[in-house]
Amino acid sequence: MGRFLRSVGIDLGTANTLILVQGKNIVLREPSVVAVDKKDGEIVAVGNAAKDMLGRTPDSIIAIRPLRDGVIADFNMTQGMLKHFVNRSISHSWFLKPIMIVCIPYGATPVEKRAVEEVILQAGAGSAYLIQEPLAAAIGTGISVNEPSGNMVVDIGGGTSEVAVISLGTIVVSKSIRIAGDKFDESIIRYVRRHHDLIIGERTAEYAKMELGSIHNKEENKSLEIRGRHASNGLPKTALINAREVNEALKEPIEHIIDAIKVTLEKSPPELAADIIQKGMSITGGGSLLSGLTERIMESIGIKAELAENPLDCVINGIEKIIEDMQSFKRVLIPLKK
């Protein structure tokens, strides 16, 4: 069985890439980071090894994230990264090239979609399909997307937040904004520089978000010592920040996400809106793990919101369900022409 045709699902995310092989579940979960030698452009590390280098490399090596805001920012680096991940994930003894299913943001432009298509095909796909991320996330949460009933999913990832109303296997109304987990980190970086005269990196900001971020301010006095560079003289500096400050930094991007949900509901057909009011909305994606965010959305919108059981894996779990029953989910797939 292992040497014959299998399907491969790929959640090519801004923060992390997950790969699933039919019959083997998730076989790879790594950061979407590449370390490159600036002299010759050669990739020296990928995934976890490359992430450890972020902000810590010598001048000759640079660690980059080739996907930004949910789409490909550096084609060559994304291609190299994905080939590396695919080679680690599938058996070279397979007789046939695999079918690959890869998710893309609903708001991706035609140029961005084409870039993903080329990367997939050059990574070794025999045939390939795209699926819009909100649909995959909804299927992964257990929503019956093929039914004639309105369902809403809010997928808050690393690069994008996508709000979608789904019925009959189709996204009826959607709003995609490039504000998500990365923008949370950037807001913390800006806040710390403005209020503490301290320059910190992405990893420090992410750590502060995870340790102190809580929308309901239940632990305002909880604090954390962070280290970086003095913004004025460039010397090493430490500062103490507390949960209240982190929450203040996160207010603006969270309000943008809430506004996107409101706009989507306002544009929804009345019958589907009535379904959503009755059933509520599902919250997925790594960005949704911010403490208190689901409750904040529910309070602002006035509709029940439920955090998915495993929000980080909803998209890849949805792709797995599609792989196991391609015929039933044919409507949600976008076939690629080689």
PAVO-212864 format. One record per residue: x, y, z of N, C-alpha, C, O in turn. Coordinates in pm, whole numbers, plus 50000, padded with zeros to 5 digits. Example, Ala and Ser with C-alpha at 12.3 -4.5 7.8 and 13.67 -1.06 7.14 Angstrom:
2
513194943150780512304955050780513204967050780514244966850846;512854977550708513674989450714512905000350787513415011450804;
END
This chain:
338
500834987950000500005000050000500875012550000500565022249930;501975012550080502815024350095503465028549967503915039949955;503555019249865504275022649743503345027449633503805030849524;502045027749659501115031949556500605046049586501035052449682;499705050849502499235064649509498555067649641497675060349686;498975078449703498315083749822498095098649805498705104949719;497225104049887496975118449885497715125050000497895119250106;498125137449976498865145250075498135158450097497815165350000;497875161950222497245174650255498275184050315499085180050397;498235196650272499205206450319498495219150367497755225550292;498745222550492498305235350546499545244350544500345244250638;499685252050436500855260450416500585273850483500065283050420;500925274850610500565286550688501685296650704502855293450685;501315308750739502295319350762503215315750878504425318250872;502655310150984503445306751102503985292551096505165290151125;503125282951058503525268851059503015261750935501995265450878;503745251550895503315242750785503025228950842503845223250914;501845223650809501465210250852501255201750728500645206150631;501745189450733501565180150622500945167250674501385161750775;499925162750603499215150550638499305140850521499095144750406;499625128350549499665117950446498505108350470498275103850582;497785105350366496625096450377497015083350445497955076550404;496285080050551496555067850625497585069150735497795059850812;498245080950743499285082850844499045094950934499845097751023;497955102150911497645114250986498715124950965499375125050861;498905133951062499865144951047501285139551064501625133851168;502105141350961503465136050964504505147150982505665144351010;504085159750965505025170850981504305183151035503215186650990;504925189551132504425202051189505655210551222506325208151323;505965220351136507185228251152506895242951125505975246151049;507675251951186507535266251154507855268951008508745262750950;507135278250948507385282150809508525292350805508315304150778;509725287350831510915295950838512045289350761512215277150764;512825297550691513965292850613515185301250648515095313450656;516335294650669517605301650689518415300450560518575289450506;518925311850513519575312350382520955318550394521155328150468;521915312850321523245318750309523175330050207522865327650090;523455342350251523305353950164524315354050049524075360449946;525415347150064526455347249960526005339849835526185344849723;525435328149852525065320149735523565316949727523125310249633;522775321649825521345319249822520935305149859519765301449843;521875297149908521575283349945520825282750078521115290250171;519835273750085519105271550210519955263150303520395252250266;520175268150425521015260950521520195254250631520685245050698;518955258650651518095252550753516645255850722516345266250662;515745246950763514315248550739513555244450865513985235550938;512425250950890511555246751000512085250351137512515261651159;512045240851229512465243551367513895248451376514195257751451;514785242251298516195246251301516355260651255517175268051310;515585264651154515675278351104515045288351202515545299451218;513945284351266513295293551361514215296751478514205307951529;515005286951520515945289351629516965300051592517605305951680;517115302551462518105312351416517535326451403518285336051384;516195327851412515585341051394516195351251490516165349451611;516725361851433517315372451514518665369051574519205376951651;519225357251540520465352851603521525348551501522515342151539;521345351751376522255347051273523415356951251523255368851278;524575351951203525655360951162525255368451036524225365450976;526075378150995525735386250878525605378050751524895382050658;526285366650745526275358650622525015350150606524765344850498;524235348750711523025340350707521825348650753521905356350848;520735346750683519505353750721518385343650737518205334850652;517625344750845516465336150869515215344050832514975354850885;514425338650741513245345750690512005337050698512085324850706;510865343650695509585336850683509055339750543508625350950516;509085330050454508755332650313507285334850284506915338650173;506425332350384505005335350368504645346850461505005346750579;503935356450408503485367850486502015370350458501565369450344;501275373550561499845376650547499095365350476498165367750400;499535352850502498825341350448499185337450306498675327450255;500045345150241500395342050102501905342250084502655346150173;502345337749965503765336649937504385350449916503955358049828;505395353649996506115366249981507425364049906507895373049836;508015352249921509265348849853509075335249786509085324849852;508895335549653508535323349580509615312649591509315301149623;510865316349565511955306449564512145299949700512355287849711;512075308149805512265302649940511095293649980511295283450045;509875297549942508715289149972508825275849898508525265249954;509245276449773509415264349694510445255049758510215243049771;511595260849797512635252749861512175246849993512455235250022;511465254850073510965250150202509975238750183510055228550251;509015240650091507975230450072508575217550016508175206650058;509515218649923510165206549871510865198849983510795186649990;511535206450071512215200250186511205192850274511425181450313;510085199550305509075193450391508435181250325508235170950389;508115182450195507475171350124508415159350117507985147950138;509695161850088510665150850081510795143550214511035131450217;510645150850323510695144550455509425136950488509425128150574;508345140250419507025135050458506565123050378505775115050428;507045121750255506545110750172507665101250137508845104850138;507285089050105508255078550073508715079849928507905081649838;510015079049908510565079749772510315066949695510625066249576;509775056649761509485044049692508095043949627507715034149563;507335054949646506005055349584506155054649432507015061249374;505315046549367505365045349223504795057849155505295062049050;503785063649213503095074849151503235087549235503295086949358;503295098849167503345111549240502015113749312500955110349259;502055119349433500815120449512499865131249464500255140849397;498605129549499497625140349487497855149549605497945144949719;497955162549581498155172049690496975181549699496485186749599;496525183849821495465193649849496055204149942496515200950052;496015216649899496655227549975495635238649997494875242149906;495615244150117494665254850146495255268450109496475270450114;494385277650072494775291450043493775300750111492625296850132;494175313050145493215322550201492115325750099492365326049979;490915328150149489815331650059490135344649985489745346449870;490845353650052491145366749993492375367049905492815377849867;492965355449873494155355149789493825360249648492785356949592;494725368349591494545373549456494885362749353495515352749389;494475364349226494835354549123496345352449112496795341149090;497125362949126498585361649121499095353349238499975344949221;498535355749357498935348149476498535333449463499275324549505;497355330849407496925317049385497855309849289498215298249310;498245316949182499115310849083500475307449144501065297149111;500965315849232502235313149299502155300349381503085292249380;501035298449452500845286149529500775274149437501375263749464;500035275449326499915264549229501285260049180501575248049177;502125269549143503445266149088504315259349194505055249949163;504235264249316505015258149424504595243749446505445234949463;503285241249447502785227649470503255218149360503775207349388;503075222249236503415213549124504915210849117505335199849083;505715220949150507165219149148507665211349269508785206449270;506815210249370507195202449489506985187449467507335179449553;506405183749352506295169449321504895163849315504715151649322;503875172449303502495167549295502225161149160502635166449057;501515149749161501045143949037499845151648986499755154948868;498925154349075497775163149051497535170849179497955166549286;496865182249168496745190749286495425198249287494825200849182;494995201549408493775209249429494045219949533494865218149623;493345231149520493345241349623492005240549696490995236449639;492025244649822490775246349896490885259149977491915262050037;489815266749977489815279350052489845276350202489115267650251;490695283650271490965280750412489715280350500489595271250582;488795289850488487605289150574486795276350555486235271050651;486735271450431486005258850405486695247150473486045238850537;488015246550459488765235550523488605236150675488405225950740;488675248250731488545249850876487155245650922487005238951025;486125249450846484755245750883484565230650881483965224950972;485085224050776484985209550767485725203050883485265193150941;486885208650918487685203351028487015204551163487305196551253;486135214251180485415215751307484195206651316483565205651421;483855200051205482705191251204481455197251146480395191051149;481555209351091480385215751029480025208350900480895204950821;478735206050881478245199550758478085210150650476995215650632;479165212950580479185224350488478305222250365477935232050301;477955209850331477175207250210475675209150229474915208550132;475235211350351473815212950377473325227050341474115236450345;472035228550306471475241750274471165249650401470005252850428;472185252650476472015259550604473215268650627474335265250589;472985280050688474065289650711474965285750827474475282650936;476255285750804477255283150907478325293950899478725298050790;478785298651014479835308851014481075303451083481005297551191;482225305751018483495302151077484385314551077484425322050980;485105316551187486075327451200487435320951221487705315451328;488285321551119489585315051123490665325751142490955333551051;491255325951261492285336051295493635328951293493985321951388;494375330851187495645323951171496835332451211496745341051299;497955329951144499145337851170499185350451085499565361151133;498775349150957498835360550866497515366750833497445378750806;496435358850833495115364050796494045359650895494155349250960;493015367850904491785363950973490685363650867490475373450795;489985352350858488975350750756487645347150820487535337650898;486655354750784485295352550834484455348150716484445354850612;483765337050728483005331950614481665326450658481535319950762;480655329050575479345322850589479245312350479479405315550361;478985299950518479055288550427477695281750417477015279750518;477315278150295476095270350272476245262750141476785268050044;475775250350138475825241950019477235240849961477425241449840;478215239350049479585237350006480245249449944481275248249877;479665261049964480165273349902480255284550005479435285350097;481255292949988481335305050072480405315450011480635320349900;479375318850084478355328250035478825342550057478725350949968;479315345350177479835358550211481125356550290481215347550374;482105364850262483355363450336484055376750347483895385650262;484845378050450485705389750470487065384650514487185377650615;488095388150437489445383950469490285396250498490365405350415;490915396550615491785407750649493155402450688493275391650748;494185409950655495545405550684495985410650821497015417250837;495135407250917495395410551058495115398051137493985393151141;496155392651201496005380251277497155379351377497605389551430;497625367151404498645365251506499905373451486500455378751583;500375374651361501575382651335501365397251370502265403651425;500185402451339499905416351370499785418551520500095429351570;499345408251593499355409051739500785411451787501035420251870;501725403651732503125404951772503675418751734504385425051813;503355423251613503855436251567503315447551655504025457351681;502075446351699501505456651787502235457151920502455467951975;502635445551971503395445152097504775451252077505255458652163;505415448251964506735453951933506655469251929507495476051987;505635474551862505475489151853505205495251990505755505752025;504355488652068504015493952201505245494552290505475504552358;506035483852291507215483252377508235493952336508875500052421;508385495952206509325506352161508835520252201509625528652245;507535522552187506975535752216506975538852365507265550152405;506665528952448506495531552591507705527752676507835532252790;508585519552622509745515352701511075518452632512145515252684;511005524752514512225528152440513075515752417514305516252423;512405504552390513075491552378512685484852247511505483852214;513695480352174513445472952049513545458052078514585453152124;512455450852052512435436352073512145429351940511655435651847;512435416451933512205408751812510875401451814510135401951913;510575394651703509305387551689509125376651795508035374951849;510195369451823510075358251918509775363352058508985357252130;510395374552098510125380352230508695385252239508025383452341;508235391652131506855396752129505855385152136504855385952207;506145374552064505265362852067505225356652207504175352452255;506385356152272506445350552407505635359152505504905353952589;505765372352492504995381452579503505379752556502715380052650;503115377952429501705375852396501165363252461500075363152517;501955352552452501515339752506501475339852659500605333652720;502425346752720502515346952866501545356752931501005353953039;501325368252866500565378952931499245382552861498375388552923;499105378752736497925382852661496645376652716496545364452727;495675384952749494375380252799493375391552782493485401952847;492415389552696491505400452660490685405452779490295417052781;490435396952876489585400852988490355407153104489755410553207;491655408753088492465415653191492305409653330492275416853430;492205396553337492015390153467493275390753553493205390353676;494435391653486495695391853559496515404053517497645402753470;495935415853534496575428253488497945430453550498815436453487;498145425753672499405428453742500495418253711501645420153751;500155407753641501165397853603502185404553511501805411553418;503465402353538504505409353461505555399753409505615388053448;506375404953319507405396953253508585405853219508405417053170;509785400853246510975408353208511355404553065511505392753032;511515414552980511895412052841513215419152811513555429252873;513925413652716515235419052681515275422952534514635416652449;516035433352505516175437952368517275448252357518285447552429;517085457652267518085467952243517485481752269516365484552227;518225490152338517775503752366517555511052234518455511252149;516385517052216516045523452089516905535652060517075539451944;517445541952165518215554252146519715551752126520315557252033;520305543452212521765541652202522195527852153523385525352135;521235518952131521545505852074522135495852171522455484652131;522285499552297522865490452396521825480452448520625483152441;522265469052500521315459352557520505465652670521015473752748;519235461952677518345467752779517285457552817516865449552735;516855458052942515725449852988514605459053034514835470553073;513405454053028512245461753075511225452053134511175440353097;510415457253224509355449353285508025453953226507655465653237;507305444853162505995448253109504945439653179505245428553224;503735444853187502675437353254501535434053158501505438753044;500615426053205499505421253122498645432753071498155432352958;498475443053153497665454453110498245460952985497505464652894;499585462252981500235468452866500085459852741499815464952632;500265446752756500115437852641498685438352587498485438652466;497715438552676496325439152634496005452352566495205452752471;496615463052613496445476052548496995475652407496385481052314;498135469152390498745468052258497885459852162497895462352041;497125450252215496345441252131494955446552094494275440752010;494545457452156493185462452136492865465551990491825461351938;493765472651923493475476951786493305465351688492305464951617;494265455751681494055444751586492825436251617492185431051526;492495434851745491315426851781490035433851737489085427351694;490015447051748488835454551702488645453051552487515452551504;489735452451477489635450351332489005436851300488195435751208;489365426651377488785413351355487285413551387486485407851312;486925419851496485505420851534484715428451427483595424651394;485305439151374484645446751268484425438051144483395439151077;485395429451113485265420650997484095410951016483375407950920;483915406051138482785397051167481465404551148480525399251089;481405416751199480175424851186479825427351041478675426151001;480845431050961480605433850818480085421350747479175422250665;480655409850779480215397250715478775394150750477985390150664;478415395850877477025393350918476065402950851474965399150811;476475415550838475605425650775475325422450629474265425850576;476285415750563476135412450421475485398950397475215395250283;475235391450504474675378050490473195378550453472465386950505;472735369650366471295368650337470515365950465471005358850553;469315371550478468545370450604468355356250654468475353750774;468055346850564467805333150607469075326850666469015319650765;470215329550604471465323950654471865330750785472395324350876;471595343650795471875350750919471055345051034471535343851147;469805341351004468945335251106469515321951153469465318651272;470065314251060470695301451097471875303751190472065296551288;472665314051159473875316851239473485321451379474135317651477;472455329551388471995334051519471595321951605471845321551725;470965312151540470515300251612471695291251652471735286151763;472645289351559473735279651582474995285851639475795278851701;475185298851619476415305251663477515303951560477285299251449;478725308051598479865307551506480995299351566481105298251688;481825293551480482965285651524484235293951508484445300151404;485065294051611486325301651609487485291851598487605282751680;488325293651498489445284551475490735292351451490735304651447;491845284851434493135290951401493985293651524493465295551634;495295293951505496225296051616496015309251688496195309951810;495625319751614495405332851676494235332951773494155341551860;493315323251756492135322651842492455317851982491615318552071;493685312852004494075307652135494365318752235494575315952353;494395331252191494585342452282493495342152389492305342152357;493895341952513492965340252624491865350952622492135362852616;490625346352628489485355452636488995360752503488005368052500;489655357352393489265363052263487875358252220487075366352172;487575345352237486265340252198485155347252276484125350952219;485385349152407484385356052490484215370652446483105375952446;485305377052409485255391052363484455392152234483675401452219;484635382752142483875382552018482385380652047481545387451989;482085371552136480695368652169480005380952230478865384152197;480725387752319480155399752383479915410852281478905417852288;480845412452187480745423452091479685420951985479005430251942;479545408451941478635405251831477235401951882476245404451813;477155396252003475855392552058475345379252008474145376352018;476235371051953475895357751905476835347751970478005350851996;476325335851997477165325452057478395322751972478305321151850;479545322252037480805318851969481455307452045481515307552168;481935297651971482525285852035483905283251977484075282051856;484895282252066486245279052022486315264351983485885255652059;486855261651864486975247851817487815239551913488655244851986;487565226451913488235217552007489755217751988490495217352087;490215218251867491645218451838491895229051730492125225551614;491855241951768491855252551667493085252851577492985257251462;494245248351626495455248351544495375238551427496015240651324;494585227951443494585217151344493295216451263493115206851187;492415226151276491125225251206491285224451055490605216650990;492205232451000492375232450855492905219050806492355213250713;493955213850868494525201150824493565189550850493515179950774;492785190450959491775180150986490685180350880490155169950840;490345192550834489365193750727489875187650598489125180950527;491145190050567491735184050446491735168850456491515161950357;491995163650577491975149150595490595143450564490485133050498;489545150050610488175145250583487885145650434487205136850381;488395155850365488195156750221488905145350149488345139250058;490145142550190490915131650129490195118350144490205110050052;489565116250260488895103550285487585102150209487065091150194;487045113450158485765112850086485755123849979484975133349986;486635122249880486805132349776485495134949700485215146349662;484725124649679483495126149600482495135449669481885143949605;482335133649801481375141949874481785156549879480945165449885;483105158949877483595172649891484125178449760484885188149759;483705172249649484175176649517483895191449493484675198449429;482755195949545482325209749523483285220049583483395231149531;483975216549692484815226349763486215227249707486975236149746;486595218149616487965217549566488125225349435487225225649350;489295231649421489645238849299490765231149230491915231649275;490465223949120491515216149054492535224948984492185235548931;493785220748984494855228148918495185221548785495215209348773;495445229848685495835224748555497345225548542497945236148562;497955214448507499415213948496499875220648368501075221348341;
END
